[in-house]
Amino acid sequence: MSLPVSLALALMVTAVSSQTLGNEVKPMVGVYYFPGWHIKPPIKPLCPGGSPENVGEWRYAIMKAAKPRPLCGFYDDSDPRLWDYYIDWMADFGIDFLAFDWYYNASQQFLYEALDRGFLQSEKRDRIRFCLHWCNHGGNWWHKPLDQSKAALVEMMDEICHRYLHLPNYLKIDDKPVFMIYDIDMLLAFGGPDEVKMSLKAMRDVARNHGFGGLYLVAVYSSCSSAYIKMLKSLGFDAFCAYTYAWMRPPAVAWYSKAWPYSEVVEMVCRDLHPFLRRMGERYGIPYWPTTFSGWDDRPRAGLDNAFVLTGNDPSEFGRMLRSALDNVDTRYPVVMVEAWNEWGEGAHIEPSKEHGFGYLEQIAAALGKKTATPRIPSSDEVRAWSILNEDEIKLANENESKPWPVKPVERIRLASGYDVANVTMPIVFDFSEGGISLDSITLTGLKVLERTKLGLTLASEAYDPQLVLPAISVPSKSIKRLIVEAKLVEKAPGCPEPALELYWQTGLIPEFTPYCSVKLPLEVNGVNCIATDEIMTWASGGSPVVRIRLDLGEHPGNKFLLRRIALED
């Protein structure tokens, strides 16, 4: 006898807080939802370049592109009738909860209508759970400066408790409402690690005062630095996941390439990323929610010249990544995330479309061993009824489907061959204090030397992606067991996220600086930023010997750093 849907979901949540049901792990599948599809004139545009007659992403981006085209048309996602279909599709194909992108800053809200007026007004809402994914990054939609101080977060959490956490279909783990935070670097910009720890504790206290068991806090961290994972645990997060890994480039793809194959990224995620992040989560005691994404193609939003495209986005490749995620769940808290239901402007959407039909949902159901019936689809009259576009605009959008829609070619670098070199005396130290390394031997890009003293070299960033390249070396990669950067932030660029350090290395195999051979380090309060090479995902596969090192000091202009030394230790 089959269980009622509400009871089945309740058992699944219980499985998350215990280890297994029987001998089988019962994972939960969550999907991000971008709620930007209800905007009608006259409203301030979501992105620059719109006008009162040309606002909302359907109008300024999607309808002008050749694709994508949702099966439900150019819909108003604050319409509960649309959500009746969505909820059935999600629940029937194996999706357990939605993580709504939720925009809030200094008592101002943005893009809340799909949740409040759409999903929560559907009579079928209890078939699927939801949680909030706080999109705390800046944007032109805010009328006030970003405020993520402790007082602001306490006010926000009180609002959330009143509006959402008491609802019966709000997602809870270990009896704690789940709350996800998108930009950890931006959060850190408001006082640093110690202040963030106190802010997160204060948010939990607010939830407890409202009668909940606290909060289950999830950091949305879309990279692979073990040092960051360790920091997330120390800040007080209960789990971490990602939004997307579309940034991953195979080693032979050039830094400047605007396109690369989705299948090659899927291979890297399955072979390297999911297992590595699972191990690092286990090592530092913070569960990893393996994350998948259905592709990336932001031509509708960015335009043909500026877009990044993962070519060959295909449901079967997505299915391969999803199976990898299921194989790498934390058995205590088995949750998998998918990006996204409907990121139409970025080419990451599993929602049924004209191009792929129900292909992505079918892959989810197949990976979960779930049998599905033929889904109910909306009629043409229903699609017209909830359309944001009028008949003339729809006609124009249909004509645009036949327009040229080219993708830039994949730009590749030529990989060399690794080779053996003699062992060298370790450690290798680059000392930037007075009397240390000659500044003529280093290359600075976007950085200005302010002074050099016995304490080190003070540098100011004057451009985006400021870089320091060290002199050539030749060291067997296996001889390097630890990388150390002694550096402190002297002054932070106003209004920017907390800067971090990023190390790149060239090898005999990969003779150019690429994202494949890089690692990000959060700035430690004591100024000693280090990482073991066995905690760098691509260190072993990046080749040998290491021939050059580059240090990126944050991403934005306006920061000042004190750099003491860089060391390679055995």
C-alpha positions as CSV (number, residue, x, y, z in Angstrom):
1,M,0.0,0.0,0.0
2,S,1.4,3.4,-1.0
3,L,1.9,6.1,1.7
4,P,0.1,9.4,1.5
5,V,2.4,12.0,-0.1
6,S,2.6,14.2,3.1
7,L,3.6,11.2,5.2
8,A,6.1,10.0,2.6
9,L,7.8,13.4,2.6
10,A,7.8,13.5,6.4
11,L,9.6,10.1,6.5
12,M,12.1,11.4,4.0
13,V,12.9,14.4,6.2
14,T,13.4,12.0,9.1
15,A,15.8,10.0,7.0
16,V,17.9,13.1,6.5
17,S,18.3,13.5,10.3
18,S,19.1,9.8,10.8
19,Q,21.6,7.8,8.9
20,T,19.5,5.4,6.8
21,L,16.2,3.8,6.3
22,G,17.1,0.1,6.5
23,N,20.3,-0.4,4.4
24,E,19.4,2.2,1.9
25,V,20.2,5.9,2.0
26,K,17.1,7.9,1.1
27,P,18.4,11.2,-0.4
28,M,16.4,14.4,-0.8
29,V,16.6,16.3,-4.0
30,G,16.3,20.1,-3.8
31,V,16.1,22.5,-6.7
32,Y,16.9,26.2,-6.8
33,Y,14.1,28.5,-8.1
34,F,14.8,31.9,-9.6
35,P,11.6,34.0,-9.0
36,G,12.2,36.7,-11.6
37,W,9.4,35.9,-14.1
38,H,6.4,38.0,-13.0
39,I,7.7,41.5,-13.7
40,K,5.4,43.8,-15.7
41,P,5.9,47.5,-16.7
42,P,6.5,49.9,-15.2
43,I,9.0,48.4,-12.8
44,K,12.8,49.1,-12.5
45,P,14.6,46.5,-14.7
46,L,16.3,43.5,-13.1
47,C,19.5,44.3,-15.0
48,P,20.8,47.5,-16.6
49,G,19.7,48.5,-20.0
50,G,16.0,48.3,-19.8
51,S,13.2,50.9,-19.9
52,P,9.7,51.1,-18.5
53,E,8.5,49.6,-21.8
54,N,11.1,46.9,-21.8
55,V,11.5,45.4,-18.4
56,G,11.4,42.0,-17.0
57,E,13.7,39.3,-18.3
58,W,11.1,37.8,-20.6
59,R,11.1,41.1,-22.5
60,Y,14.6,42.4,-22.4
61,A,16.3,39.0,-22.9
62,I,14.4,35.7,-23.5
63,M,11.9,36.8,-26.2
64,K,14.8,38.5,-28.2
65,A,16.8,35.2,-28.2
66,A,16.4,32.2,-30.4
67,K,16.1,30.0,-27.4
68,P,15.3,28.8,-24.8
69,R,11.5,28.4,-24.9
70,P,9.7,27.1,-21.8
71,L,6.9,24.6,-22.3
72,C,4.7,27.0,-20.2
73,G,5.4,30.0,-22.3
74,F,6.5,33.4,-21.1
75,Y,4.7,33.0,-17.8
76,D,3.8,35.1,-14.8
77,D,5.2,32.9,-12.0
78,S,3.2,34.7,-9.3
79,D,0.1,32.9,-10.8
80,P,-1.0,29.9,-8.6
81,R,-2.5,28.2,-11.7
82,L,1.0,27.8,-13.1
83,W,2.2,26.4,-9.8
84,D,-0.4,23.6,-9.8
85,Y,1.5,22.2,-12.8
86,Y,4.9,22.9,-11.4
87,I,4.2,21.2,-8.1
88,D,2.8,18.1,-9.7
89,W,5.8,17.8,-12.1
90,M,8.3,18.3,-9.3
91,A,6.7,15.8,-6.8
92,D,6.0,13.2,-9.5
93,F,9.5,13.2,-10.9
94,G,11.3,13.1,-7.5
95,I,12.0,16.6,-6.4
96,D,11.5,17.0,-2.7
97,F,12.0,20.7,-2.0
98,L,12.5,24.1,-3.6
99,A,15.2,26.5,-2.5
100,F,13.7,29.9,-3.4
101,D,16.1,32.6,-4.3
102,W,15.1,35.2,-1.8
103,Y,16.2,38.8,-2.0
104,Y,16.2,41.0,1.1
105,N,18.2,43.9,2.3
106,A,17.6,46.5,5.0
107,S,13.9,45.8,5.2
108,Q,13.6,46.0,1.4
109,Q,12.3,43.0,-0.6
110,F,12.7,42.0,-4.2
111,L,11.2,39.2,-6.3
112,Y,9.1,37.7,-3.5
113,E,5.9,37.4,-5.5
114,A,6.5,34.0,-7.0
115,L,6.8,32.5,-3.5
116,D,4.2,34.5,-1.7
117,R,1.5,34.9,-4.4
118,G,2.3,31.9,-6.6
119,F,3.7,28.8,-4.8
120,L,2.2,29.4,-1.4
121,Q,-1.3,30.1,-2.9
122,S,-1.4,26.9,-4.8
123,E,-3.8,24.3,-3.4
124,K,-1.1,21.7,-4.1
125,R,1.7,23.5,-2.1
126,D,1.9,20.8,0.6
127,R,3.1,18.2,-2.0
128,I,6.5,19.8,-1.9
129,R,8.6,21.5,0.7
130,F,10.5,24.8,0.4
131,C,13.2,26.8,2.1
132,L,14.8,30.2,1.6
133,H,18.0,30.8,-0.3
134,W,19.1,34.3,0.8
135,C,20.6,36.0,-2.2
136,N,22.7,38.5,-0.2
137,H,24.8,39.9,-3.1
138,G,24.4,43.5,-4.3
139,G,22.6,44.8,-7.3
140,N,20.9,47.8,-8.9
141,W,17.6,46.6,-7.5
142,W,18.5,47.8,-4.0
143,H,17.6,51.4,-3.0
144,K,19.7,51.2,0.2
145,P,23.3,50.2,0.8
146,L,23.8,46.6,1.7
147,D,23.5,46.0,5.4
148,Q,24.5,42.6,6.7
149,S,25.3,43.6,10.3
150,K,24.2,41.5,13.2
151,A,21.3,43.9,13.8
152,A,20.2,43.7,10.2
153,L,20.3,39.9,10.2
154,V,18.3,39.8,13.4
155,E,15.6,42.0,11.9
156,M,15.6,39.9,8.8
157,M,15.3,36.6,10.7
158,D,12.4,37.9,12.8
159,E,10.6,38.8,9.5
160,I,11.3,35.3,8.1
161,C,10.0,33.6,11.3
162,H,6.8,35.5,11.1
163,R,6.2,34.9,7.4
164,Y,7.6,31.5,6.5
165,L,9.1,29.2,9.2
166,H,5.9,28.3,10.8
167,L,4.4,27.0,7.5
168,P,3.9,23.2,7.5
169,N,5.8,22.7,4.3
170,Y,8.8,24.7,5.3
171,L,11.9,22.4,5.1
172,K,13.4,21.3,8.4
173,I,16.4,19.1,9.3
174,D,16.9,17.9,12.8
175,D,13.7,19.9,13.6
176,K,15.5,23.1,12.5
177,P,14.3,25.3,9.6
178,V,16.8,25.3,6.7
179,F,18.2,28.7,5.7
180,M,20.7,29.0,2.9
181,I,23.1,31.9,2.3
182,Y,24.5,32.6,-1.2
183,D,27.5,34.9,-0.8
184,I,29.7,34.1,2.1
185,D,32.4,36.6,1.1
186,M,29.8,39.4,1.1
187,L,28.7,38.3,4.6
188,L,32.3,38.3,5.8
189,A,32.7,41.9,4.6
190,F,30.5,43.0,7.5
191,G,33.0,42.6,10.3
192,G,35.0,39.5,9.4
193,P,34.8,35.9,10.8
194,D,34.3,36.8,14.4
195,E,31.4,39.1,13.7
196,V,29.8,36.6,11.3
197,K,30.0,33.9,14.0
198,M,28.1,36.2,16.4
199,S,25.6,37.2,13.6
200,L,24.8,33.5,12.8
201,K,24.3,32.8,16.5
202,A,22.0,35.7,16.9
203,M,19.9,34.5,13.9
204,R,19.6,31.1,15.6
205,D,18.6,32.8,18.8
206,V,15.8,34.6,17.0
207,A,14.5,31.3,15.6
208,R,14.6,29.7,19.0
209,N,12.7,32.7,20.5
210,H,10.0,32.0,18.0
211,G,9.7,28.4,19.1
212,F,11.8,26.6,16.6
213,G,14.8,24.4,17.3
214,G,17.3,26.9,16.0
215,L,18.4,27.1,12.3
216,Y,20.0,24.6,10.0
217,L,22.4,27.0,8.1
218,V,23.7,26.0,4.7
219,A,26.6,27.9,3.0
220,V,26.3,28.1,-0.7
221,Y,29.9,27.9,-1.7
222,S,30.5,27.3,-5.4
223,S,34.2,26.3,-5.4
224,C,36.5,23.7,-4.0
225,S,39.0,25.1,-1.5
226,S,39.4,22.9,1.6
227,A,40.5,26.0,3.5
228,Y,37.1,27.6,2.8
229,I,35.3,24.5,3.9
230,K,37.2,24.5,7.1
231,M,36.3,28.2,7.6
232,L,32.6,27.5,6.9
233,K,32.6,25.0,9.7
234,S,34.3,27.4,12.1
235,L,31.7,30.1,11.2
236,G,29.0,27.8,12.4
237,F,27.4,26.5,9.2
238,D,25.7,23.1,9.4
239,A,26.3,22.1,5.8
240,F,27.6,23.4,2.5
241,C,26.6,23.1,-1.2
242,A,27.0,25.1,-4.4
243,Y,24.9,27.1,-6.8
244,T,26.8,26.0,-9.9
245,Y,30.1,24.6,-11.0
246,A,29.8,26.1,-14.5
247,W,33.1,28.0,-13.8
248,M,35.1,24.7,-14.0
249,R,37.3,24.5,-17.1
250,P,39.2,21.5,-18.2
251,P,43.0,22.1,-18.2
252,A,43.3,22.4,-22.0
253,V,40.6,25.1,-22.2
254,A,42.1,28.6,-22.4
255,W,41.4,31.2,-19.8
256,Y,40.0,33.5,-22.4
257,S,37.7,30.9,-24.1
258,K,34.0,31.9,-24.2
259,A,32.8,28.3,-24.6
260,W,33.8,24.8,-23.6
261,P,32.0,21.4,-23.6
262,Y,29.4,20.7,-20.9
263,S,30.4,17.0,-21.1
264,E,34.0,17.7,-20.1
265,V,32.8,19.7,-17.1
266,V,30.5,16.8,-16.1
267,E,33.5,14.5,-16.3
268,M,35.5,16.7,-14.0
269,V,32.6,17.1,-11.5
270,C,32.0,13.3,-11.4
271,R,35.7,12.2,-11.3
272,D,37.2,14.9,-9.1
273,L,34.9,17.4,-7.6
274,H,32.1,15.4,-5.9
275,P,34.4,12.9,-4.3
276,F,36.9,15.6,-3.2
277,L,34.2,17.8,-1.5
278,R,32.7,14.8,0.2
279,R,36.0,13.9,1.6
280,M,36.7,17.5,2.7
281,G,33.3,17.7,4.3
282,E,34.0,14.5,6.2
283,R,37.4,15.7,7.3
284,Y,36.2,18.9,8.7
285,G,32.9,17.7,10.1
286,I,30.5,19.6,7.8
287,P,28.1,17.7,5.5
288,Y,28.4,18.4,1.8
289,W,25.2,18.5,-0.3
290,P,26.5,17.4,-3.8
291,T,25.4,20.0,-6.3
292,T,24.5,19.5,-10.0
293,F,23.6,21.9,-12.7
294,S,21.9,21.5,-16.1
295,G,24.4,23.7,-18.0
296,W,25.3,27.3,-18.7
297,D,24.4,29.5,-21.6
298,D,23.8,33.2,-20.8
299,R,23.5,34.4,-24.4
300,P,20.0,35.7,-23.8
301,R,21.2,37.8,-20.9
302,A,24.7,38.8,-21.8
303,G,24.5,38.8,-25.6
304,L,26.4,36.8,-28.2
305,D,29.7,38.6,-27.8
306,N,29.9,38.5,-24.0
307,A,28.2,35.2,-23.2
308,F,29.8,32.1,-21.7
309,V,28.4,28.9,-23.1
310,L,28.8,25.3,-22.1
311,T,28.2,23.6,-25.4
312,G,26.2,20.4,-25.7
313,N,23.9,20.8,-22.7
314,D,22.1,17.6,-22.7
315,P,19.7,15.8,-20.2
316,S,21.8,12.6,-20.4
317,E,24.9,14.3,-19.3
318,F,23.0,16.0,-16.5
319,G,21.8,12.6,-15.5
320,R,25.4,11.4,-15.2
321,M,26.2,14.3,-12.9
322,L,23.1,13.7,-10.8
323,R,24.0,10.0,-10.3
324,S,27.5,11.1,-9.2
325,A,25.9,13.4,-6.7
326,L,23.7,10.6,-5.3
327,D,26.8,8.5,-5.0
328,N,28.6,11.1,-2.9
329,V,25.9,12.2,-0.4
330,D,26.7,12.5,3.2
331,T,24.9,9.4,4.6
332,R,23.9,11.3,7.8
333,Y,22.3,14.2,5.8
334,P,21.8,12.9,2.3
335,V,20.7,15.9,0.2
336,V,21.4,16.7,-3.4
337,M,21.0,20.2,-5.0
338,V,20.1,21.0,-8.6
339,E,20.7,24.3,-10.3
340,A,18.1,25.3,-11.4
341,W,14.4,24.9,-12.2
342,N,14.2,28.0,-14.3
343,E,17.4,30.1,-14.8
344,W,16.4,30.7,-18.4
345,G,18.7,33.7,-18.8
346,E,21.7,31.6,-17.8
347,G,20.9,28.4,-19.6
348,A,20.5,26.3,-16.4
349,H,16.9,25.0,-16.4
350,I,15.4,21.6,-15.8
351,E,11.8,22.9,-16.2
352,P,10.2,21.4,-19.2
353,S,11.1,23.2,-22.4
354,K,10.4,23.0,-26.2
355,E,13.9,21.8,-26.8
356,H,14.3,19.1,-24.1
357,G,10.7,18.4,-23.1
358,F,10.7,16.6,-19.7
359,G,14.2,15.2,-20.3
360,Y,15.8,16.6,-17.2
361,L,13.0,15.5,-14.9
362,E,13.1,12.1,-16.5
363,Q,16.7,11.8,-15.6
364,I,16.0,12.7,-12.0
365,A,13.2,10.1,-11.8
366,A,15.4,7.5,-13.5
367,A,18.4,8.1,-11.1
368,L,16.0,7.7,-8.1
369,G,14.4,4.6,-9.6
370,K,11.1,6.4,-9.6
371,K,8.3,5.4,-12.0
372,T,6.3,8.2,-13.5
373,A,3.0,8.5,-15.4
374,T,2.5,10.7,-18.4
375,P,2.6,14.3,-17.1
376,R,-0.4,16.6,-17.4
377,I,0.5,19.7,-19.6
378,P,-1.2,23.1,-19.8
379,S,-3.5,23.9,-22.7
380,S,-2.7,26.7,-25.1
381,D,-5.5,28.8,-23.5
382,E,-3.9,28.4,-20.0
383,V,-0.5,29.4,-21.4
384,R,-2.0,32.5,-22.9
385,A,-3.8,33.3,-19.7
386,W,-0.7,33.5,-17.6
387,S,1.6,35.0,-20.2
388,I,3.5,38.2,-19.5
389,L,3.8,38.9,-23.2
390,N,1.0,40.1,-25.4
391,E,0.0,38.4,-28.7
392,D,2.2,40.7,-30.8
393,E,5.2,40.1,-28.5
394,I,4.6,36.3,-28.7
395,K,4.5,36.5,-32.5
396,L,7.9,38.3,-32.5
397,A,9.4,35.8,-30.0
398,N,8.3,33.0,-32.3
399,E,10.0,34.7,-35.3
400,N,13.2,35.1,-33.3
401,E,13.4,31.3,-32.8
402,S,14.7,31.1,-36.4
403,K,17.4,33.9,-36.0
404,P,21.1,32.9,-36.1
405,W,22.3,31.8,-32.6
406,P,26.0,31.2,-32.9
407,V,28.4,30.0,-30.2
408,K,32.0,31.1,-30.2
409,P,34.6,28.4,-30.8
410,V,36.3,26.6,-27.9
411,E,39.7,28.1,-27.4
412,R,42.3,25.5,-26.2
413,I,45.9,25.7,-25.0
414,R,48.5,23.1,-26.0
415,L,49.3,20.9,-23.0
416,A,52.9,20.0,-22.7
417,S,54.4,16.9,-21.0
418,G,55.4,16.5,-17.4
419,Y,59.0,15.7,-16.8
420,D,61.4,14.7,-14.0
421,V,63.6,17.2,-12.2
422,A,66.1,16.8,-9.4
423,N,65.0,17.3,-5.9
424,V,65.7,20.7,-4.4
425,T,66.4,22.0,-1.0
426,M,63.1,22.8,0.8
427,P,61.5,25.0,1.9
428,I,61.5,27.6,-0.9
429,V,60.8,31.0,0.5
430,F,60.0,34.3,-1.3
431,D,60.5,37.0,1.3
432,F,58.9,40.3,0.6
433,S,60.2,42.2,3.6
434,E,63.0,44.8,3.4
435,G,66.2,43.1,2.2
436,G,64.3,40.1,0.7
437,I,63.4,39.2,-2.9
438,S,64.3,41.8,-5.6
439,L,61.1,43.5,-6.7
440,D,62.6,43.5,-10.2
441,S,62.2,39.7,-10.3
442,I,58.4,39.8,-9.8
443,T,55.7,40.9,-12.1
444,L,52.9,43.1,-10.8
445,T,49.6,43.6,-12.7
446,G,46.9,45.9,-11.2
447,L,49.0,46.3,-8.1
448,K,51.0,49.3,-6.8
449,V,53.8,49.2,-4.3
450,L,53.1,51.6,-1.4
451,E,56.0,50.8,0.8
452,R,58.5,48.1,1.8
453,T,59.5,47.7,5.5
454,K,60.8,45.0,7.8
455,L,57.1,43.9,8.2
456,G,56.7,43.2,4.4
457,L,55.5,44.8,1.2
458,T,52.4,46.9,1.2
459,L,50.4,46.7,-2.0
460,A,47.3,48.5,-3.2
461,S,45.0,46.9,-5.8
462,E,44.3,49.4,-8.7
463,A,42.4,47.1,-11.1
464,Y,40.2,44.0,-11.1
465,D,42.0,40.6,-10.6
466,P,45.3,42.1,-9.3
467,Q,48.2,39.7,-9.7
468,L,51.7,39.1,-8.5
469,V,53.9,36.6,-10.5
470,L,57.0,35.1,-8.8
471,P,60.3,34.2,-10.5
472,A,60.6,30.8,-12.3
473,I,61.3,27.7,-10.3
474,S,61.6,24.0,-11.0
475,V,60.3,21.8,-8.1
476,P,58.8,18.3,-8.2
477,S,55.2,18.7,-7.3
478,K,55.4,15.7,-5.0
479,S,58.1,17.6,-3.0
480,I,55.7,20.4,-2.1
481,K,53.4,19.4,0.8
482,R,52.2,22.8,1.9
483,L,51.7,26.2,0.5
484,I,51.9,29.2,2.8
485,V,51.1,32.9,2.1
486,E,51.7,35.3,4.9
487,A,49.5,38.3,4.1
488,K,47.1,40.5,5.9
489,L,44.3,42.9,4.7
490,V,45.3,46.4,5.6
491,E,42.3,48.2,4.1
492,K,39.2,46.8,2.4
493,A,37.6,48.3,-0.7
494,P,34.4,50.0,0.3
495,G,31.2,48.1,-0.6
496,C,33.0,45.0,-1.9
497,P,33.0,41.4,-0.6
498,E,35.7,40.3,1.8
499,P,38.8,39.7,-0.4
500,A,40.5,36.4,-0.5
501,L,43.8,35.1,-1.8
502,E,44.1,32.8,-4.9
503,L,47.2,30.9,-5.8
504,Y,47.9,29.6,-9.3
505,W,50.7,27.4,-10.5
506,Q,52.2,26.4,-13.8
507,T,53.6,23.0,-14.4
508,G,55.5,21.1,-17.0
509,L,52.2,19.6,-18.1
510,I,50.1,22.8,-17.9
511,P,52.5,25.7,-18.9
512,E,49.9,28.5,-18.5
513,F,48.0,29.8,-15.6
514,T,44.5,28.2,-15.6
515,P,41.7,27.8,-13.1
516,Y,42.4,24.1,-13.2
517,C,45.7,24.7,-11.2
518,S,44.5,27.1,-8.6
519,V,43.2,27.3,-5.1
520,K,41.4,30.0,-3.1
521,L,42.5,30.9,0.5
522,P,40.4,32.9,2.9
523,L,42.4,35.5,4.7
524,E,43.2,34.4,8.3
525,V,43.2,36.9,11.1
526,N,46.7,36.0,12.1
527,G,48.0,36.5,8.6
528,V,49.2,33.0,8.1
529,N,47.2,31.5,5.2
530,C,48.2,27.9,4.4
531,I,46.9,24.8,2.7
532,A,48.2,21.2,2.4
533,T,48.6,20.1,-1.2
534,D,46.8,16.8,-0.5
535,E,43.8,19.1,0.2
536,I,44.0,20.7,-3.3
537,M,41.7,18.8,-5.7
538,T,43.9,19.1,-8.8
539,W,47.4,19.2,-7.3
540,A,48.3,15.6,-8.2
541,S,46.7,15.7,-11.7
542,G,48.1,19.1,-12.6
543,G,51.5,17.6,-13.5
544,S,55.1,18.2,-12.5
545,P,57.3,20.0,-12.0
546,V,55.9,23.3,-10.6
547,V,57.6,26.0,-12.6
548,R,55.9,29.3,-11.6
549,I,53.6,30.6,-8.9
550,R,51.1,33.5,-9.2
551,L,49.2,35.1,-6.3
552,D,46.0,37.0,-6.9
553,L,45.2,39.5,-4.1
554,G,41.4,39.8,-4.1
555,E,39.3,40.6,-7.1
556,H,38.5,44.3,-6.7
557,P,40.4,47.5,-6.8
558,G,40.7,49.5,-3.6
559,N,42.1,46.9,-1.3
560,K,45.4,47.2,0.5
561,F,47.5,44.2,1.6
562,L,50.6,43.6,3.6
563,L,52.5,40.7,2.1
564,R,55.2,39.1,4.2
565,R,56.3,35.9,2.4
566,I,55.2,33.0,0.2
567,A,56.7,29.6,1.1
568,L,56.6,26.1,-0.5
569,E,57.3,23.5,2.2
570,D,57.9,19.8,2.3
